[in-house]
Amino acid sequence: MPTSLAPTPELDSAFAALGDPVRRALVTRLARGDATVGELAAPFDLTPQAISHHVGVLRRCGLIEQRREGTRRPCRLRADQLSLLGTWIADQRRVWDDRLDALERHLVDEEAVR
């Protein structure tokens, strides 16, 4: 049974990016509101270059965007991209729920025959 949202390179890169705990923490922080790289770096014991690298990975896979505001470059979470990930996960959950329901019906039918 095919899902409505087939895996794509964009989904692959987003899931790969979220495989890193620092990047997941950055996404969690950005869910509360926009932040600069410096603000994102504050809770971590990482160099600004390391945080910039993580931000770049998230930007390239489309999970965040950066814009210029004078000398600031705040990052913003792209909820639409997160929504695509959520849709794919929900599709997979439905497929497996359907398969498990079918297995349960089969087992009940088999037991009734005995």
Steps between C-alpha positions, in 0.01 A plus 500: 500500500682819386505804719379836378841652559778286354853544636693771319855631522361795701342267755819293514717805565259638762488170688879471476539854636269421792710194582741732682401598857639853466293564189188359669565738790536792258167410336339475845635845589382651173151359558476761780598784268763645271859522623841603373785250477650662809177454692477141382858435609452629856398173671768290327866450576581520130689750289301753298635325189355166615158657560522675161570161341189349666292799392631457145399134495149591619480782245615283208239232576230767521411475868607856580553823314710806577425858408684828532379765743769764486806334651300215652423173322224332698405140430140391467357151511314398184191337645387397151805277466445350845142438396622290206701285741196463725282402205746232393516361853120503531470318166742232621310466827171451310654235275636305796179539701308359203744210468485420870120517495498254207736269688279514808190415291687211342610363837148531641359321193762225533417454866128476420570221249676287764 
